[in-house]
Amino acid sequence: MVKPQKTGSLAVMTPDLDALAARIMATQSDDCRILVAIAGAPASGKSTLSDRLCHHLGGDEAGAAVVPMDGFHFDDAILKQRDLLNRKGAPNTFDVGGLQRILTALKTETDQDVYVPLFDRGLELSRGSARCISPRHKIILVEGNYLLLGQAPWDQLAPLFDLSIYLDVAETVLRARLLQRWRDHGFDAASAQKKALGNDIPNAITVSTKSRPADVTVTSS
């Protein structure tokens, strides 16, 4: 897949947690809160990397926290009204304005608790105010497919991030992971392929071709 590149950006092989943590710590100054975007295609490993990196940074006790973009999925009722249910997970099926407001609050209201939603995959819906980001949380890892997307309205998020990380995974690997993901959800081979090719892979191509350059590119297998 085509990956975002930038002159002078850091390239990291899969995944060097020490190098990533060092880059994040170098970005932070005077114990100020920083927001780190961790972006990549569906099934690129964003959630896994974010959780591992958060733990590597010391976790909750050390003031690190993860805010997933998936918490801002539109509810199925809204997607049905807009005839978008079969495209759930595409860029236009997220509340980008709500995400922007929460990230702005995390950036500016650092002396207050900020509550963020989380997506419940078992219920297939977002749970509001499911995680508390408190003033002691100084490193916020924001993970999601479209955080670096260079098209409206996603491009309005760019000024909010102090550092950006992009996961580069080969399309063949993504296809295999996505097919297995749907098989694990109980779909047969034909249905899994239909879901992956009809929605997930087009979304992955959108991420790889329309994301702006990242500060750090992680090449992962």
ROTORZA-208040 format. One record per residue: x, y, z of N, C-alpha, C in turn; residue in three letters. Coordinates in steps of 0.1 Angstrom, whole numbers, plus 5000, padded with zeros to 4 digits. Layout:
N
  n_xx  n_yy  n_zz  ca_xx  ca_yy  ca_zz  c_xx  c_yy  c_zz   aa
     X     Y     Z      X      Y      Z     X     Y     Z  ALA
...
//
This chain:
221
  n_xx  n_yy  n_zz  ca_xx  ca_yy  ca_zz  c_xx  c_yy  c_zz   aa
  5008  4988  5000   5000   5000   5000  5009  5012  5000  MET
  5004  5023  4995   5011   5036   4995  5011  5041  5009  VAL
  5022  5045  5014   5023   5050   5028  5026  5065  5028  LYS
  5021  5073  5038   5025   5087   5039  5040  5087  5043  PRO
  5047  5097  5036   5061   5098   5039  5064  5113  5041  GLN
  5074  5116  5048   5078   5130   5050  5093  5131  5051  LYS
  5099  5140  5045   5113   5142   5046  5117  5145  5060  THR
  5127  5137  5065   5131   5139   5079  5123  5131  5089  GLY
  5113  5124  5084   5105   5116   5094  5112  5104  5099  SER
  5108  5098  5110   5115   5087   5116  5108  5074  5111  LEU
  5116  5065  5106   5111   5052   5102  5114  5041  5113  ALA
  5105  5034  5117   5107   5024   5128  5102  5010  5123  VAL
  5110  5000  5125   5106   4987   5121  5097  4981  5132  MET
  5090  4971  5129   5079   4966   5137  5083  4960  5150  THR
  5075  4963  5161   5074   4977   5164  5084  4980  5175  PRO
  5093  4990  5174   5103   4993   5183  5097  5003  5194  ASP
  5092  4997  5205   5085   5005   5215  5095  5014  5222  LEU
  5107  5011  5223   5117   5020   5229  5118  5032  5221  ASP
  5120  5030  5208   5122   5042   5199  5109  5051  5199  ALA
  5097  5045  5198   5085   5052   5198  5083  5060  5211  LEU
  5086  5053  5222   5084   5060   5235  5094  5071  5237  ALA
  5106  5069  5232   5116   5080   5232  5112  5092  5224  ALA
  5106  5089  5212   5102   5101   5204  5090  5108  5211  ARG
  5081  5101  5217   5070   5107   5224  5075  5115  5236  ILE
  5084  5110  5244   5090   5117   5255  5097  5130  5251  MET
  5104  5129  5239   5112   5140   5234  5102  5151  5230  ALA
  5090  5147  5226   5080   5157   5221  5074  5165  5233  THR
  5073  5159  5244   5067   5165   5256  5077  5174  5262  GLN
  5073  5186  5267   5081   5195   5274  5074  5201  5286  SER
  5081  5203  5296   5076   5210   5309  5064  5203  5314  ASP
  5063  5189  5312   5052   5181   5318  5039  5186  5312  ASP
  5039  5192  5300   5026   5196   5294  5019  5183  5288  CYS
  5006  5184  5286   4999   5173   5279  5002  5173  5264  ARG
  5004  5162  5259   5005   5161   5244  4995  5150  5239  ILE
  4991  5153  5226   4982   5143   5219  4990  5137  5208  LEU
  4990  5124  5208   4998   5116   5198  4988  5109  5189  VAL
  4988  5111  5176   4979   5104   5167  4986  5091  5162  ALA
  4978  5080  5164   4983   5067   5159  4973  5062  5148  ILE
  4977  5063  5136   4968   5061   5125  4973  5049  5116  ALA
  4963  5044  5108   4966   5033   5099  4953  5027  5094  GLY
  4955  5018  5084   4943   5012   5078  4936  5002  5088  ALA
  4924  4998  5085   4917   4988   5093  4926  4975  5094  PRO
  4927  4970  5106   4935   4957   5108  4950  4960  5107  ALA
  4955  4972  5108   4969   4975   5107  4976  4973  5121  SER
  4968  4972  5131   4973   4969   5145  4974  4982  5153  GLY
  4966  4992  5151   4966   5004   5158  4963  5002  5173  LYS
  4952  4995  5175   4948   4993   5189  4958  4985  5197  SER
  4964  4975  5191   4974   4967   5198  4986  4975  5201  THR
  4991  4983  5191   5002   4991   5193  5000  5002  5203  LEU
  4988  5008  5203   4985   5019   5213  4985  5013  5227  SER
  4979  5001  5229   4978   4996   5242  4992  4992  5247  ASP
  5000  4986  5238   5014   4982   5242  5022  4994  5245  ARG
  5021  5004  5237   5029   5017   5238  5025  5024  5251  LEU
  5012  5024  5254   5007   5030   5267  5013  5023  5279  CYS
  5013  5010  5278   5019   5002   5289  5034  5005  5290  HIS
  5041  5006  5278   5055   5008   5278  5058  5022  5284  HIS
  5049  5031  5283   5051   5045   5288  5048  5045  5303  LEU
  5043  5034  5309   5040   5034   5323  5026  5033  5326  GLY
  5017  5034  5316   5003   5032   5317  4996  5043  5325  GLY
  4985  5040  5331   4977   5050   5338  4984  5056  5350  ASP
  4992  5048  5357   4999   5053   5369  5009  5064  5365  GLU
  5015  5063  5353   5025   5072   5348  5018  5084  5340  ALA
  5005  5084  5339   4998   5095   5332  4997  5093  5317  GLY
  4997  5080  5312   4994   5078   5298  4981  5072  5296  ALA
  4974  5075  5286   4960   5070   5283  4958  5069  5268  ALA
  4948  5060  5265   4945   5058   5250  4930  5063  5248  VAL
  4929  5070  5238   4915   5075   5233  4913  5070  5219  VAL
  4904  5060  5218   4901   5054   5205  4891  5062  5197  PRO
  4894  5064  5184   4885   5071   5175  4872  5064  5173  MET
  4872  5050  5175   4860   5042   5173  4849  5046  5182  ASP
  4852  5053  5193   4841   5057   5202  4832  5067  5196  GLY
  4836  5073  5184   4828   5083   5178  4821  5078  5165  PHE
  4819  5064  5165   4810   5059   5155  4796  5065  5156  HIS
  4790  5068  5145   4775   5071   5145  4768  5059  5149  PHE
  4757  5061  5157   4748   5050   5161  4742  5044  5148  ASP
  4739  5030  5149   4733   5024   5138  4720  5030  5133  ASP
  4712  5036  5143   4700   5043   5139  4702  5054  5130  ALA
  4713  5062  5132   4716   5073   5123  4721  5068  5110  ILE
  4729  5057  5110   4734   5052   5098  4723  5046  5089  LEU
  4713  5040  5095   4701   5035   5088  4694  5047  5081  LYS
  4692  5058  5089   4685   5069   5083  4692  5075  5071  GLN
  4705  5074  5071   4714   5080   5060  4718  5069  5050  ARG
  4712  5057  5051   4715   5046   5042  4730  5043  5042  ASP
  4736  5043  5053   4751   5041   5054  4755  5029  5063  LEU
  4745  5021  5067   4748   5010   5076  4758  5000  5070  LEU
  4756  4998  5057   4766   4988   5050  4780  4994  5049  ASN
  4781  5007  5051   4794   5013   5050  4800  5017  5064  ARG
  4794  5012  5074   4799   5015   5088  4814  5013  5089  LYS
  4821  5023  5093   4835   5023   5094  4842  5031  5083  GLY
  4834  5036  5074   4839   5045   5064  4841  5059  5070  ALA
  4848  5068  5063   4851   5081   5069  4838  5089  5073  PRO
  4827  5088  5065   4815   5096   5067  4806  5089  5077  ASN
  4810  5079  5084   4802   5072   5094  4806  5075  5108  THR
  4814  5086  5110   4819   5090   5123  4815  5104  5126  PHE
  4814  5107  5139   4811   5120   5144  4824  5128  5145  ASP
  4829  5133  5134   4842   5140   5134  4841  5153  5143  VAL
  4830  5160  5142   4828   5172   5150  4829  5169  5165  GLY
  4823  5158  5169   4823   5154   5183  4838  5150  5187  GLY
  4845  5143  5179   4858   5139   5181  4867  5152  5182  LEU
  4865  5161  5173   4873   5174   5174  4870  5181  5187  GLN
  4858  5182  5191   4855   5189   5204  4861  5182  5216  ARG
  4861  5169  5216   4867   5162   5227  4883  5164  5227  ILE
  4889  5163  5215   4903   5165   5214  4907  5179  5218  LEU
  4899  5189  5214   4901   5203   5218  4901  5204  5233  THR
  4891  5198  5239   4890   5198   5254  4902  5192  5260  ALA
  4906  5181  5255   4918   5174   5260  4931  5183  5259  LEU
  4931  5191  5248   4942   5200   5246  4942  5212  5254  LYS
  4930  5218  5257   4929   5231   5263  4924  5230  5278  THR
  4916  5221  5281   4911   5220   5295  4918  5210  5303  GLU
  4931  5212  5305   4940   5203   5311  4939  5202  5326  THR
  4931  5211  5332   4929   5211   5346  4916  5205  5350  ASP
  4909  5199  5340   4896   5193   5343  4895  5178  5338  GLN
  4886  5171  5344   4883   5157   5339  4876  5159  5325  ASP
  4880  5150  5316   4873   5150   5303  4869  5135  5301  VAL
  4856  5133  5298   4851   5120   5296  4850  5117  5281  TYR
  4854  5105  5277   4854   5101   5263  4846  5088  5261  VAL
  4840  5087  5249   4832   5074   5247  4841  5063  5242  PRO
  4837  5051  5244   4844   5039   5239  4834  5031  5231  LEU
  4839  5024  5220   4830   5016   5212  4830  5002  5218  PHE
  4818  4996  5220   4816   4983   5225  4813  4973  5214  ASP
  4823  4965  5210   4821   4956   5198  4811  4945  5201  ARG
  4809  4942  5214   4799   4932   5217  4785  4937  5214  GLY
  4783  4950  5218   4770   4956   5216  4769  4963  5203  LEU
  4780  4965  5196   4781   4972   5183  4776  4986  5184  GLU
  4780  4993  5195   4776   5007   5197  4786  5014  5207  LEU
  4785  5027  5206   4794   5035   5215  4788  5037  5229  SER
  4796  5036  5239   4792   5039   5253  4797  5053  5256  ARG
  4788  5063  5259   4793   5076   5262  4799  5077  5276  GLY
  4809  5087  5277   4815   5089   5289  4820  5077  5296  SER
  4827  5068  5288   4831   5055   5293  4845  5055  5299  ALA
  4853  5065  5296   4866   5066   5301  4869  5080  5306  ARG
  4875  5082  5317   4879   5095   5322  4893  5098  5320  CYS
  4896  5109  5313   4909   5115   5312  4911  5126  5322  ILE
  4919  5124  5332   4920   5133   5343  4933  5143  5341  SER
  4934  5153  5349   4945   5162   5347  4959  5156  5348  PRO
  4959  5144  5355   4973   5138   5356  4977  5130  5344  ARG
  4968  5128  5334   4971   5122   5322  4978  5132  5313  HIS
  4991  5130  5310   4999   5139   5302  5002  5135  5288  LYS
  5001  5122  5286   5003   5116   5272  4991  5109  5268  ILE
  4984  5114  5257   4972   5109   5252  4975  5103  5239  ILE
  4973  5090  5238   4975   5083   5225  4961  5081  5218  LEU
  4959  5089  5208   4946   5089   5200  4948  5079  5188  VAL
  4940  5068  5188   4942   5059   5177  4930  5058  5168  GLU
  4932  5057  5155   4921   5055   5146  4925  5056  5132  GLY
  4917  5051  5123   4920   5050   5109  4923  5063  5102  ASN
  4914  5073  5105   4914   5085   5097  4919  5098  5103  TYR
  4927  5096  5114   4932   5108   5121  4941  5117  5113  LEU
  4948  5111  5102   4957   5119   5094  4951  5121  5080  LEU
  4938  5119  5078   4932   5120   5065  4933  5135  5061  LEU
  4937  5137  5049   4939   5151   5044  4927  5157  5037  GLY
  4915  5152  5040   4903   5158   5034  4893  5162  5045  GLN
  4884  5172  5042   4874   5177   5051  4864  5166  5055  ALA
  4860  5166  5067   4863   5174   5079  4875  5169  5087  PRO
  4881  5158  5083   4891   5152   5091  4904  5160  5092  TRP
  4906  5168  5081   4918   5176   5081  4918  5187  5092  ASP
  4907  5190  5098   4906   5199   5109  4913  5194  5122  GLN
  4915  5181  5123   4922   5176   5135  4937  5178  5135  LEU
  4943  5181  5124   4957   5181   5123  4964  5190  5134  ALA
  4959  5203  5136   4965   5211   5146  4965  5206  5160  PRO
  4957  5197  5163   4955   5192   5177  4966  5182  5181  LEU
  4973  5176  5171   4982   5166   5174  4997  5171  5175  PHE
  5004  5167  5185   5018   5171   5187  5027  5162  5180  ASP
  5023  5150  5178   5031   5140   5171  5022  5130  5164  LEU
  5026  5125  5152   5018   5116   5145  5026  5103  5141  SER
  5019  5092  5142   5025   5079   5139  5016  5072  5129  ILE
  5022  5066  5119   5014   5059   5109  5019  5044  5108  TYR
  5010  5035  5108   5014   5021   5107  5012  5017  5092  LEU
  5023  5013  5086   5024   5008   5072  5024  4993  5072  ASP
  5013  4987  5066   5011   4973   5065  5008  4969  5051  VAL
  5014  4959  5045   5011   4955   5032  4997  4951  5030  ALA
  4991  4955  5018   4977   4952   5015  4974  4937  5016  GLU
  4983  4929  5012   4981   4914   5013  4979  4910  5027  THR
  4987  4916  5036   4986   4912   5051  4972  4917  5056  VAL
  4968  4929  5052   4956   4935   5057  4944  4926  5052  LEU
  4944  4922  5040   4933   4914   5034  4932  4901  5043  ARG
  4943  4895  5046   4943   4882   5053  4937  4885  5067  ALA
  4942  4895  5074   4937   4899   5087  4922  4902  5087  ARG
  4918  4910  5077   4904   4914   5077  4895  4902  5074  LEU
  4899  4893  5065   4891   4881   5063  4890  4872  5076  LEU
  4901  4871  5083   4901   4863   5095  4893  4870  5106  GLN
  4893  4883  5106   4885   4890   5116  4870  4887  5114  ARG
  4865  4887  5102   4851   4884   5100  4848  4869  5102  TRP
  4858  4861  5099   4856   4846   5102  4854  4844  5117  ARG
  4863  4852  5124   4862   4851   5139  4849  4856  5145  ASP
  4842  4864  5137   4829   4869   5141  4818  4860  5137  HIS
  4821  4848  5131   4811   4838   5128  4806  4838  5113  GLY
  4813  4846  5105   4808   4847   5090  4816  4836  5083  PHE
  4809  4830  5073   4815   4820   5064  4825  4827  5055  ASP
  4832  4819  5047   4843   4824   5039  4838  4834  5029  ALA
  4826  4831  5022   4821   4840   5012  4816  4853  5018  ALA
  4809  4852  5029   4804   4865   5036  4816  4873  5041  SER
  4826  4867  5047   4837   4874   5052  4844  4881  5040  ALA
  4846  4875  5029   4852   4881   5017  4844  4893  5012  GLN
  4831  4891  5012   4822   4902   5008  4823  4914  5017  LYS
  4824  4912  5030   4825   4923   5039  4838  4930  5038  LYS
  4849  4922  5037   4862   4928   5036  4864  4936  5023  ALA
  4860  4930  5012   4862   4937   4999  4852  4948  4996  LEU
  4840  4947  5002   4830   4957   5000  4832  4970  5008  GLY
  4839  4969  5019   4840   4980   5028  4854  4982  5034  ASN
  4859  4972  5040   4872   4973   5047  4884  4977  5038  ASP
  4885  4970  5027   4896   4973   5018  4895  4987  5011  ILE
  4883  4991  5007   4882   5005   5002  4886  5015  5012  PRO
  4882  5012  5025   4886   5021   5036  4901  5021  5038  ASN
  4907  5010  5037   4921   5009   5038  4929  5017  5027  ALA
  4923  5016  5015   4929   5023   5004  4928  5038  5006  ILE
  4916  5043  5012   4914   5057   5015  4925  5061  5025  THR
  4927  5053  5035   4937   5057   5045  4951  5058  5039  VAL
  4955  5048  5031   4969   5048   5026  4971  5058  5015  SER
  4961  5063  5008   4963   5072   4997  4960  5086  5000  THR
  4952  5089  5011   4947   5102   5013  4951  5107  5027  LYS
  4960  5100  5034   4965   5105   5047  4976  5115  5045  SER
  4977  5125  5053   4989   5134   5052  5001  5127  5058  ARG
  5013  5132  5056   5025   5126   5061  5026  5126  5076  PRO
  5031  5115  5081   5033   5113   5096  5047  5117  5100  ALA
  5048  5120  5113   5062   5122   5118  5070  5109  5119  ASP
  5062  5098  5122   5069   5085   5124  5061  5075  5116  VAL
  5068  5067  5108   5062   5056   5101  5067  5043  5107  THR
  5058  5034  5111   5061   5021   5116  5058  5011  5105  VAL
  5068  5004  5101   5066   4994   5091  5064  4981  5098  THR
  5052  4975  5096   5048   4963   5104  5044  4952  5095  SER
  5047  4940  5099   5042   4928   5092  5031  4921  5100  SER
//
